[in-house]
Amino acid sequence: MRLRSGVFASACLLVQALGVGLFLRGFFPVPVRSLPRSGALAGPPAEPPPTGFSSNWTKVPSPVFKKTVIVLIDALRDDFVFGSKGKRFMPYTTQLVERGTSHSFVAEANAPTVTMPRIKALTTGSIPGFIDVIMNLNSPALLEDNLIQQAKAAGKRIIFYGDDTWVRLFPKQFVEYDGTTSFFVSDYTEVDDNVTRHLDNVMKREDWDLLILHYLGLDHIGHLSGPHSPLIGPKLSEMDNIIKKIHTSLLSKEEGEVASPHLLVVCGDHGMSETGSHGGSSEGEVRTPLLFVSSAFDRAGGLLKPPELVQQTDLAVTLAIGLGLPISRNSVGQLLLPVVQQKTVREQLRYLHLNGFQLSRLLQENMATYEKDPGFQQFKMVEKSHGSWLKLYLEGNTSEVLRNLGKKVLRQYLEAIRVLSSSLSKQVAQYDTYSMIVGTVIILEVLVLLLLSTAKALSSRAELEVPLSLLCSLLFYLTCLMLCTVHVVVCTSAESSCYFCSISWLTATGVIVLISGLLCVVLSALENVFVNPKLMTKNPAAATSSWSEFDVLILAGTIGHVSSLGASSFIEEEHQTWYFLVSTLCLALCQETCRHCFLAKDCDLQLPSSSKADPENVKGAHHHRDDAGFLQDAPKTGKAANSESTRGSEKWMVLATPWVVLICCRLLRSLNQTGVQWAHKPDFGHWLTRGIIEARFVYVFVLGIVFTGTKDLLKSQVLSTDAKTKFIGLWEIYSGLVLLAALLLRPHNLPVLVFCLLIQAMMTKYVWKPLEFDAAQVTIMHYWFGQAFFFFQGNSNSIASVDVSAGFVGLDNYVEIPAIFLTGFATYSGPLLWAIHLLCYLSSEVSRNPSAMGHGCFCYALLRSIPVAVYIILVTGLRYHLFIWSVFSPKLLYEGVHVFITAAVCTFFTAMDHNHLRKVQD
C-alpha cells in the first residue's frame, strides 16, 4: 500500500504515543493502596485471649497526649538543629535535645522532596510516588485516608496557620485556619509573621486539640541565597524563640492538671541542598530533624547519643497512636517506640500489634504472594507469642518469665514491623518491567522504521510503499505466536502485578499483532536498504548529492542534544543546550547570508521580489527540489537571483536578520531565569494581575477567530476551493492561538510572544524564502526555535515550573477539562506556535514544492521520535540512579506529553495536506 509521507509519519507517531503510554504506566508504579476501612480499627488478632477473660486490645487505644502542637519548619535540615548552627542559633531547642524531656530523630524523606508530597507522607504515612505530583495538579484535595481526616472524625478540633497547601489538601477539616500565600521567595519575614501573630491568642485558649503551624521563611531564604546565607542564623533564632514560647505555654497549661500531658512536635517537610533548592535526593534534602517534646518523657541525661535515623512516614502512625486515632490504612510507617515507652508493657505490645496488623493487611491487599513474605510470617509468629504473654498476664503472673517474655515479644514485633514496612516500601518503588519492555519495543520499532524510510519520505514524490502483504507471511504468524507465548509465560509466572497482564486478552493480542507487524515492516525496510540497495538509488538527485555545512550543523546539533540527555546536570540545565544551538544556528545563518549577498555570482543569486512567482513556472526543474537533502541530499541554499534584488534595503535586511534574531534570543534569556543553578537569580520578569471578566472577553474573541479559520479550512477541504482559502484559514487559526497565548502567559512573558512573532516574520521574509531553504531544513529550524522558546517562557524540566494558574484564567472555580487544556497550551505555547507557523509557511510553499507539507510532517515526527526513544533507553538504564525521581522522571513526563502533542500536530499536518496532494496525483 502506498502512503504519503505525512500520513505515514502521523501514523508512526500515534503508534509511538501508545508505546510511550505503556512505558510511562510501567515506569511510574501505582502506590500501595488499601481497601476501604470496614471498621474502626485494623482488625482482631489472630490469637484471641482465652475464654472467660476480658480484653480491650482490639479497640482504639486511649490518647497518650491531650493537646498536640506540630511546628513544621519548611526546608529545616537536620544539621540546622543537631549541628553547629543549632548550638549557635537555637540554644533552647538544643537544650531540649541534650537535657530536656524529649526524643530526637533524623527523619529521612523520599524524593521528590517538595512540599505537597511531603505533607502527604507526614499525614498518611504512605510514600507518594512521583506520579502523585502530577495527579495532585488537578485534584488538590487529599482523598486518601489520613491523620487529619481521622482526627476530624474523632471530634478533635484542629487549628492551622501557615502554608495554604494544607488548606487545599484538607478542605473543611480545620475549625480555624489562616493560609499564607507568597509569590515571591524574597518574602521571608511577613510570611512567618502572619503565622506567629496568632500564637499569643491561640495558646491561651482551650478550644482546640491539635495545632499545626507551617513556617515558610527558612525555605525562601534557602532559595534566595542557600543554606550558608547570613540570613539563616537570625531565622533559626526566630524559630527557636517560637519553640520556646510554645513549650513554656504547654508546660503552664499542665500545671495543676491530672489529665494526659501535652506534646510538641518539631519537624521539617524536606531539607535543603547546598545551593538552597530541594526536590532531589541529596543528604541535605532528604534528612530533616524530628523532635518530640513532652513532660511525659524522661529527662535526657548521661552520654548524648546521635539521633536515630527513621523514616518520615513513621510520624503518621506515631501521632495516630499518641492521639488515640486509627492508623491510616495506607501507612507504611513504624511506631517510634520511645515516644510511648512511658506506658506499660501491655499497652506497648497493644500499640505494636495495631501497627503490625495494619501493615500485614496492607501487604495482603497489594501482594499476591504475601504469605511468603518474611515480615508477614514473623508477624504471625509474634502474634502467637503475644497471645501467650497475654494469657500469663491475665492469669496474674508477675514472675521474671513474664517480664523477659514481654521484652522478647517487643523486640520481635519491632523486627516484624520493620520487615513489613520495608516490603511495602519496595512495592512503591517497584517498576513494571514487562510494560516498560513492551512500550520500549514499540518506540524503537517506530524510530527504526522512520529512519529507514527517510530517503523515500523526503523524495520529490513524498510517498512510501508499506508492504501490507507481509501480514499474511509465515514470519508474521510465527512472531505473533512467539510473542503470545512469552506473554502467557510472563503473566502466569509474575509475582507482582503487571499492567500489561491486567488488560483484556483482546487488547493485549492487538498490541502483540501491532508489534509483530511493525517488526515485519522494519525487516522489509532493512532488506530494501542493505540487500536491494539498487532500489534506493533510483532517484538521480539522491545518487549525486553531498552534505552541506548547514546539514552537518543540523546533524551535529541533534546528536549533541540527544547525547546530553544521559547526564542529570544537562537535563536540569537543558535550556542552556537549546540556547547554544539556536545561537549557533543564527551564526551559521549569518555566514549563509553573507555568502549569498557578497560571494555568489549575480546569475546564482535569486532573492525574490515582492511580486509572487508564477506557479506554472515554479513547477520547473530546480524549484521542485528533493528534500531528502536534509539527510542525504544537501542542495545548495544559495540560488540564482538578479543583481537588482540584492541592492538596497532588502539586501541589508537579509544580512541583518540573523543578528537581530541573535539579539532577541539574548534578551529573552535574561527575561526568565530557569533550570536549577541560576533559577533564583533576579531577572527582568515582574508580576501583574489579570481580571476574570476581561479574560472571558478575550476567550470570546479567540473562539470567534478560531471558528472563522476553521470554517475556511473546512470550506477548502470539503468544497475543494483554491489554496488561498485554506491559507487564510490557517493564518486565522494561528492568529487566534497567538491571542490565546497572550492571554494565558504571565504578563512579564508577553515580550516572549512579541519576539516570537518578530523572529518568525523576519526569518520568513529575509532568510527562508530568499535563500530557498528546503522544507526539511525549515522544519528543523522551526523545531529548534520552538524548543528554545519553551525555555524562554521560564519553563524547565522540573514540574515546579508548570504555571498551573494559567488553567484558572477567566474561571472563578475549578473546571477540569478547560483547566487541563489551558495549562497544557500555556506550557507548550512556544513549540505549538512555531509548529503552526511551520504549517502556515509550508502551505505557502506548495506551489514551489508540492511535497513540502509531507516533508515537513515527516521531519517533525522524526525530530520528536529520536530524543524520546533514546531517552527512554537511558532512563531504563538509570532507573536506580540517585536523581531518577528528582531529575530524570520529570523530564520523562515532559517528553511523553510532547510526543502526544506532536502526534496531534502531525495529524493536523496530514489533514491540511490531503486535498493538495490529491490534486497533484490527479
NORMOHU-V292658 format. One record per helix or strand of 3 or more residues. SS is the DSSP state (alpha for helix, beta for strand). FROM is the first residue (numbers start at 0). TO is the last residue. Records with the same first field share a line. If there is no record, write none. Layout:
BEGIN
SS: FROM-TO, FROM-TO
END
This chain:
BEGIN
beta: 1-3, 67-72, 101-107, 157-162, 175-179, 209-214, 262-266, 286-292, 307-310, 462-464
alpha: 4-26, 78-81, 83-88, 90-98, 114-123, 130-134, 146-152, 164-168, 189-195, 198-203, 216-224, 229-253, 282-285, 313-322, 336-339, 344-365, 369-371, 373-393, 399-427, 432-451, 453-456, 467-471, 473-492, 498-501, 504-530, 532-536, 539-542, 548-563, 567-571, 573-598, 614-617, 626-629, 642-645, 648-668, 691-717, 722-743, 746-767, 774-791, 798-800, 803-807, 815-826, 828-842, 851-876, 883-920
END
